[in-house]
Amino acid sequence: MVDSLNRTETEARTKPAEPPAPVAARNQPAAKRNRRKPRLSTRVLRSPSVQRSIAGLVAGYLRLVNRTSPISFDPPDAYARYVPRAPVIFTMWHGQHFMLPFARIFDFDARVLISRHHDGEINALVAQKLGIRTIRGSTARNPSRMLEKGGMAGFMEMRAALEEGACVTMTADISNLAARRAGKGVVALAKASGRPILPLAYASSRRIDVTSWDRATINLPFSRAVCAIGTPIDVATDADTETLESARRAVEASLNEATERAYRMVDGGNA
């Protein structure tokens, strides 16, 4: 036993020491040290000049779809029915938001929440080209990442916009989580601001349905288009956790009903 310990101690003294890691590397988390450099295609897509070019093409395409696809609203008296409730929080499902800049039920200042992620930069540029003011930030599945994703700043800016009399627009579902499942962000904003939530759904008779997490739709030119407005949801400023969950479910149900109605009107109901 003693001999074994002596041999181990001797080997430890004679074994060459490993070179120390650089100070900068030692101070970084392992995940950050192992992060790979983005691929060339990714770096190209993140180039500001490339993003501006793509945004210009997308905005031009959306204008073409709008010019060749007359839109009707359901209910048809949407302006008279809902304008007294403005400013409101417009909400829709991911993947149905592309044409909504053209589906304004009234001419209020409307600002849209867009992620700070680099993938959201093109969306922000498209919105700006279509004359929509943007608010940068996004919700997070992990509350600890709210500050990193700009969620708190975006939330505060949306509340301030509503207080100024502007409408705000945000998707109800959380990116990459679950299609057509409303998150808590929209009802939390309604509670903080005291403003109603107004669900919207857009559908066109000619489209490409994409097999993405959000069941996105690419609307095609020369279509019949419908913007369906769902039942408004009010959230009390003193709502407790149970009441907020009930409001979240109400947003989900209203959006699903409006989506089904919009698709039924354009092609028989394949929502």
C-alpha positions as a Markdown table, in Angstrom:
| # | Residue | x | y | z |
|---|---|---|---|---|
| 1 | Met | 0.0 | 0.0 | 0.0 |
| 2 | Val | 2.8 | 2.4 | 1.0 |
| 3 | Asp | 4.8 | 1.4 | -2.1 |
| 4 | Ser | 1.7 | 2.1 | -4.3 |
| 5 | Leu | 1.3 | 5.6 | -2.8 |
| 6 | Asn | 5.0 | 6.4 | -3.2 |
| 7 | Arg | 4.9 | 5.3 | -6.9 |
| 8 | Thr | 1.9 | 7.5 | -7.5 |
| 9 | Glu | 3.5 | 10.5 | -5.8 |
| 10 | Thr | 6.7 | 10.0 | -7.8 |
| 11 | Glu | 4.8 | 9.7 | -11.1 |
| 12 | Ala | 2.9 | 12.9 | -10.2 |
| 13 | Arg | 6.2 | 14.7 | -9.7 |
| 14 | Thr | 7.9 | 13.4 | -12.8 |
| 15 | Lys | 4.8 | 13.7 | -15.2 |
| 16 | Pro | 5.2 | 16.7 | -17.5 |
| 17 | Ala | 2.8 | 19.4 | -16.6 |
| 18 | Glu | 0.1 | 20.3 | -19.1 |
| 19 | Pro | 0.4 | 23.8 | -20.5 |
| 20 | Pro | -2.1 | 26.2 | -18.8 |
| 21 | Ala | -5.1 | 27.4 | -20.9 |
| 22 | Pro | -4.9 | 31.0 | -22.0 |
| 23 | Val | -6.4 | 33.4 | -19.5 |
| 24 | Ala | -9.2 | 34.5 | -21.8 |
| 25 | Ala | -10.2 | 30.9 | -22.6 |
| 26 | Arg | -10.2 | 30.0 | -18.9 |
| 27 | Asn | -12.6 | 32.9 | -18.1 |
| 28 | Gln | -15.1 | 31.9 | -20.8 |
| 29 | Pro | -17.9 | 29.3 | -20.4 |
| 30 | Ala | -17.2 | 26.0 | -22.2 |
| 31 | Ala | -20.2 | 26.4 | -24.5 |
| 32 | Lys | -18.9 | 29.8 | -25.6 |
| 33 | Arg | -15.3 | 28.5 | -26.2 |
| 34 | Asn | -16.7 | 25.7 | -28.4 |
| 35 | Arg | -19.0 | 27.9 | -30.4 |
| 36 | Arg | -18.4 | 27.5 | -34.1 |
| 37 | Lys | -17.9 | 30.3 | -36.5 |
| 38 | Pro | -21.1 | 30.8 | -38.6 |
| 39 | Arg | -21.2 | 29.3 | -42.0 |
| 40 | Leu | -20.5 | 31.5 | -45.0 |
| 41 | Ser | -24.1 | 31.4 | -46.1 |
| 42 | Thr | -25.2 | 32.6 | -42.7 |
| 43 | Arg | -22.7 | 35.4 | -42.6 |
| 44 | Val | -23.9 | 36.5 | -46.1 |
| 45 | Leu | -27.5 | 36.5 | -44.9 |
| 46 | Arg | -26.5 | 38.7 | -41.9 |
| 47 | Ser | -24.9 | 41.3 | -44.1 |
| 48 | Pro | -26.9 | 44.6 | -43.9 |
| 49 | Ser | -26.7 | 45.1 | -47.6 |
| 50 | Val | -28.0 | 41.6 | -48.4 |
| 51 | Gln | -30.8 | 42.0 | -45.8 |
| 52 | Arg | -31.9 | 45.3 | -47.3 |
| 53 | Ser | -32.0 | 43.7 | -50.7 |
| 54 | Ile | -34.1 | 40.7 | -49.5 |
| 55 | Ala | -36.4 | 43.1 | -47.6 |
| 56 | Gly | -37.0 | 45.1 | -50.7 |
| 57 | Leu | -37.9 | 42.0 | -52.7 |
| 58 | Val | -40.2 | 40.7 | -50.0 |
| 59 | Ala | -42.0 | 44.1 | -49.6 |
| 60 | Gly | -42.4 | 44.3 | -53.3 |
| 61 | Tyr | -43.9 | 40.8 | -53.5 |
| 62 | Leu | -46.3 | 41.5 | -50.6 |
| 63 | Arg | -47.5 | 44.7 | -52.4 |
| 64 | Leu | -48.1 | 42.6 | -55.5 |
| 65 | Val | -50.2 | 40.1 | -53.6 |
| 66 | Asn | -52.2 | 43.0 | -52.0 |
| 67 | Arg | -52.8 | 44.7 | -55.3 |
| 68 | Thr | -54.1 | 41.6 | -57.0 |
| 69 | Ser | -56.0 | 40.1 | -54.0 |
| 70 | Pro | -59.1 | 42.2 | -53.0 |
| 71 | Ile | -59.6 | 41.8 | -49.3 |
| 72 | Ser | -62.9 | 41.6 | -47.4 |
| 73 | Phe | -63.4 | 41.8 | -43.7 |
| 74 | Asp | -65.5 | 39.7 | -41.4 |
| 75 | Pro | -67.5 | 41.2 | -39.8 |
| 76 | Pro | -67.9 | 43.6 | -42.6 |
| 77 | Asp | -68.6 | 46.5 | -40.2 |
| 78 | Ala | -65.2 | 46.0 | -38.5 |
| 79 | Tyr | -64.3 | 49.7 | -38.5 |
| 80 | Ala | -67.5 | 50.9 | -36.9 |
| 81 | Arg | -67.6 | 48.1 | -34.5 |
| 82 | Tyr | -64.1 | 48.2 | -33.1 |
| 83 | Val | -62.7 | 51.7 | -33.7 |
| 84 | Pro | -64.3 | 53.0 | -30.4 |
| 85 | Arg | -62.1 | 50.4 | -28.5 |
| 86 | Ala | -58.8 | 51.8 | -29.9 |
| 87 | Pro | -56.0 | 51.8 | -29.1 |
| 88 | Val | -56.0 | 48.0 | -29.1 |
| 89 | Ile | -53.5 | 45.1 | -29.0 |
| 90 | Phe | -53.7 | 43.3 | -32.3 |
| 91 | Thr | -52.6 | 39.7 | -32.2 |
| 92 | Met | -52.4 | 36.9 | -34.7 |
| 93 | Trp | -50.7 | 33.5 | -35.2 |
| 94 | His | -47.2 | 33.1 | -36.4 |
| 95 | Gly | -47.2 | 32.4 | -40.1 |
| 96 | Gln | -50.3 | 34.4 | -40.8 |
| 97 | His | -48.7 | 37.8 | -40.2 |
| 98 | Phe | -47.2 | 38.5 | -43.7 |
| 99 | Met | -50.2 | 40.3 | -45.2 |
| 100 | Leu | -51.6 | 41.9 | -42.1 |
| 101 | Pro | -49.9 | 45.3 | -42.7 |
| 102 | Phe | -52.5 | 45.7 | -45.5 |
| 103 | Ala | -55.4 | 44.5 | -43.4 |
| 104 | Arg | -55.9 | 47.6 | -41.3 |
| 105 | Ile | -59.4 | 47.8 | -39.9 |
| 106 | Phe | -58.8 | 51.4 | -39.0 |
| 107 | Asp | -56.1 | 54.0 | -39.7 |
| 108 | Phe | -54.5 | 54.3 | -36.3 |
| 109 | Asp | -50.8 | 54.4 | -35.7 |
| 110 | Ala | -49.9 | 50.7 | -35.4 |
| 111 | Arg | -46.5 | 49.5 | -34.3 |
| 112 | Val | -45.4 | 45.9 | -34.5 |
| 113 | Leu | -43.2 | 43.8 | -32.2 |
| 114 | Ile | -40.3 | 42.1 | -34.0 |
| 115 | Ser | -37.6 | 39.9 | -32.5 |
| 116 | Arg | -34.1 | 41.4 | -31.9 |
| 117 | His | -32.7 | 38.1 | -33.2 |
| 118 | His | -30.7 | 38.5 | -36.5 |
| 119 | Asp | -33.4 | 36.6 | -38.3 |
| 120 | Gly | -35.9 | 39.3 | -37.3 |
| 121 | Glu | -33.9 | 42.0 | -38.9 |
| 122 | Ile | -35.3 | 41.3 | -42.4 |
| 123 | Asn | -38.8 | 41.3 | -40.9 |
| 124 | Ala | -38.1 | 44.7 | -39.4 |
| 125 | Leu | -36.8 | 46.1 | -42.6 |
| 126 | Val | -39.9 | 44.8 | -44.5 |
| 127 | Ala | -42.2 | 46.4 | -42.0 |
| 128 | Gln | -40.4 | 49.7 | -42.3 |
| 129 | Lys | -40.6 | 49.6 | -46.1 |
| 130 | Leu | -44.4 | 49.0 | -45.7 |
| 131 | Gly | -44.7 | 52.1 | -43.5 |
| 132 | Ile | -45.0 | 50.2 | -40.2 |
| 133 | Arg | -43.1 | 51.4 | -37.1 |
| 134 | Thr | -41.3 | 48.6 | -35.2 |
| 135 | Ile | -40.7 | 47.7 | -31.6 |
| 136 | Arg | -37.7 | 45.4 | -31.1 |
| 137 | Gly | -37.9 | 42.6 | -28.6 |
| 138 | Ser | -39.5 | 39.2 | -28.1 |
| 139 | Thr | -40.9 | 36.9 | -25.5 |
| 140 | Ala | -38.8 | 34.0 | -24.2 |
| 141 | Arg | -39.7 | 30.5 | -23.2 |
| 142 | Asn | -37.2 | 30.8 | -20.3 |
| 143 | Pro | -38.0 | 33.9 | -18.2 |
| 144 | Ser | -34.3 | 34.2 | -17.3 |
| 145 | Arg | -33.6 | 35.1 | -20.9 |
| 146 | Met | -36.1 | 38.0 | -21.0 |
| 147 | Leu | -33.5 | 40.7 | -20.7 |
| 148 | Glu | -31.1 | 39.0 | -23.2 |
| 149 | Lys | -33.9 | 38.8 | -25.8 |
| 150 | Gly | -35.0 | 42.4 | -25.2 |
| 151 | Gly | -38.4 | 41.2 | -23.9 |
| 152 | Met | -38.7 | 43.6 | -21.0 |
| 153 | Ala | -37.6 | 46.6 | -23.1 |
| 154 | Gly | -40.1 | 45.6 | -25.8 |
| 155 | Phe | -42.9 | 45.1 | -23.3 |
| 156 | Met | -42.3 | 48.5 | -21.8 |
| 157 | Glu | -42.2 | 50.2 | -25.2 |
| 158 | Met | -45.5 | 48.6 | -26.3 |
| 159 | Arg | -47.2 | 49.7 | -23.1 |
| 160 | Ala | -45.8 | 53.3 | -23.6 |
| 161 | Ala | -47.1 | 53.2 | -27.2 |
| 162 | Leu | -50.6 | 52.2 | -26.1 |
| 163 | Glu | -50.5 | 55.0 | -23.5 |
| 164 | Glu | -49.7 | 57.4 | -26.4 |
| 165 | Gly | -52.8 | 56.2 | -28.3 |
| 166 | Ala | -51.0 | 53.9 | -30.8 |
| 167 | Cys | -52.1 | 50.4 | -31.5 |
| 168 | Val | -49.5 | 47.6 | -31.1 |
| 169 | Thr | -49.3 | 44.3 | -33.0 |
| 170 | Met | -47.7 | 41.0 | -31.8 |
| 171 | Thr | -48.0 | 37.3 | -32.5 |
| 172 | Ala | -49.7 | 35.3 | -29.8 |
| 173 | Asp | -47.6 | 32.1 | -30.0 |
| 174 | Ile | -44.0 | 31.9 | -28.8 |
| 175 | Ser | -41.5 | 31.3 | -31.6 |
| 176 | Asn | -40.4 | 27.6 | -32.1 |
| 177 | Leu | -42.5 | 26.4 | -29.2 |
| 178 | Ala | -45.9 | 25.2 | -30.4 |
| 179 | Ala | -48.1 | 26.2 | -33.3 |
| 180 | Arg | -51.2 | 28.0 | -32.4 |
| 181 | Arg | -50.8 | 27.9 | -28.6 |
| 182 | Ala | -51.0 | 31.4 | -27.1 |
| 183 | Gly | -48.3 | 32.5 | -24.8 |
| 184 | Lys | -48.7 | 34.7 | -21.7 |
| 185 | Gly | -47.1 | 37.8 | -23.2 |
| 186 | Val | -50.2 | 39.3 | -24.9 |
| 187 | Val | -52.4 | 38.9 | -21.9 |
| 188 | Ala | -49.7 | 40.3 | -19.6 |
| 189 | Leu | -49.5 | 43.4 | -21.8 |
| 190 | Ala | -53.3 | 43.7 | -21.8 |
| 191 | Lys | -53.3 | 43.6 | -17.9 |
| 192 | Ala | -50.5 | 46.2 | -17.7 |
| 193 | Ser | -52.0 | 48.6 | -20.2 |
| 194 | Gly | -55.7 | 48.1 | -19.6 |
| 195 | Arg | -56.2 | 47.9 | -23.4 |
| 196 | Pro | -58.3 | 45.1 | -25.1 |
| 197 | Ile | -56.8 | 42.3 | -27.3 |
| 198 | Leu | -58.2 | 42.1 | -30.8 |
| 199 | Pro | -57.4 | 38.8 | -32.6 |
| 200 | Leu | -56.9 | 38.8 | -36.4 |
| 201 | Ala | -56.7 | 36.1 | -39.0 |
| 202 | Tyr | -55.8 | 36.5 | -42.7 |
| 203 | Ala | -56.4 | 33.8 | -45.3 |
| 204 | Ser | -56.2 | 33.8 | -49.1 |
| 205 | Ser | -57.6 | 31.3 | -51.6 |
| 206 | Arg | -54.3 | 30.8 | -53.4 |
| 207 | Arg | -51.4 | 30.0 | -51.1 |
| 208 | Ile | -48.6 | 27.7 | -50.2 |
| 209 | Asp | -48.8 | 26.0 | -46.8 |
| 210 | Val | -45.4 | 25.5 | -45.4 |
| 211 | Thr | -44.5 | 22.5 | -43.2 |
| 212 | Ser | -42.9 | 24.7 | -40.5 |
| 213 | Trp | -43.4 | 24.7 | -36.8 |
| 214 | Asp | -45.9 | 27.6 | -37.1 |
| 215 | Arg | -47.8 | 26.1 | -40.1 |
| 216 | Ala | -46.9 | 29.3 | -42.0 |
| 217 | Thr | -48.7 | 30.3 | -45.2 |
| 218 | Ile | -47.2 | 32.0 | -48.3 |
| 219 | Asn | -50.0 | 34.0 | -49.8 |
| 220 | Leu | -50.1 | 34.1 | -53.6 |
| 221 | Pro | -51.2 | 36.8 | -56.0 |
| 222 | Phe | -54.7 | 36.9 | -57.7 |
| 223 | Ser | -56.5 | 35.5 | -54.6 |
| 224 | Arg | -59.6 | 36.1 | -52.7 |
| 225 | Ala | -58.5 | 37.4 | -49.3 |
| 226 | Val | -60.3 | 37.6 | -46.0 |
| 227 | Cys | -59.3 | 39.2 | -42.7 |
| 228 | Ala | -61.5 | 37.8 | -39.9 |
| 229 | Ile | -61.6 | 39.6 | -36.6 |
| 230 | Gly | -62.1 | 37.5 | -33.5 |
| 231 | Thr | -63.9 | 38.2 | -30.2 |
| 232 | Pro | -62.1 | 40.9 | -28.3 |
| 233 | Ile | -60.6 | 39.9 | -24.9 |
| 234 | Asp | -60.4 | 42.3 | -21.9 |
| 235 | Val | -58.0 | 41.7 | -19.0 |
| 236 | Ala | -58.5 | 43.4 | -15.7 |
| 237 | Thr | -55.5 | 45.4 | -14.4 |
| 238 | Asp | -55.8 | 43.5 | -11.1 |
| 239 | Ala | -56.1 | 40.0 | -12.7 |
| 240 | Asp | -54.6 | 37.2 | -10.8 |
| 241 | Thr | -52.8 | 34.1 | -12.1 |
| 242 | Glu | -55.9 | 32.1 | -12.7 |
| 243 | Thr | -57.6 | 35.0 | -14.5 |
| 244 | Leu | -54.6 | 35.5 | -16.7 |
| 245 | Glu | -54.6 | 31.8 | -17.7 |
| 246 | Ser | -58.3 | 32.0 | -18.5 |
| 247 | Ala | -57.6 | 35.1 | -20.7 |
| 248 | Arg | -54.8 | 33.3 | -22.4 |
| 249 | Arg | -57.1 | 30.4 | -23.3 |
| 250 | Ala | -59.7 | 32.9 | -24.5 |
| 251 | Val | -57.1 | 34.5 | -26.9 |
| 252 | Glu | -56.3 | 31.0 | -28.2 |
| 253 | Ala | -59.9 | 30.1 | -28.8 |
| 254 | Ser | -60.7 | 33.4 | -30.4 |
| 255 | Leu | -57.8 | 33.2 | -32.8 |
| 256 | Asn | -58.6 | 29.6 | -33.8 |
| 257 | Glu | -62.2 | 30.5 | -34.4 |
| 258 | Ala | -61.2 | 33.5 | -36.5 |
| 259 | Thr | -58.7 | 31.4 | -38.5 |
| 260 | Glu | -61.3 | 28.7 | -39.2 |
| 261 | Arg | -63.8 | 31.4 | -40.3 |
| 262 | Ala | -61.3 | 33.1 | -42.6 |
| 263 | Tyr | -60.3 | 29.8 | -44.3 |
| 264 | Arg | -63.9 | 28.8 | -44.6 |
| 265 | Met | -64.8 | 32.0 | -46.4 |
| 266 | Val | -62.0 | 31.7 | -48.9 |
| 267 | Asp | -62.0 | 28.0 | -49.8 |
| 268 | Gly | -64.3 | 26.0 | -47.6 |
| 269 | Gly | -62.5 | 25.7 | -44.3 |
| 270 | Asn | -59.1 | 24.0 | -44.6 |
| 271 | Ala | -57.5 | 25.8 | -41.7 |
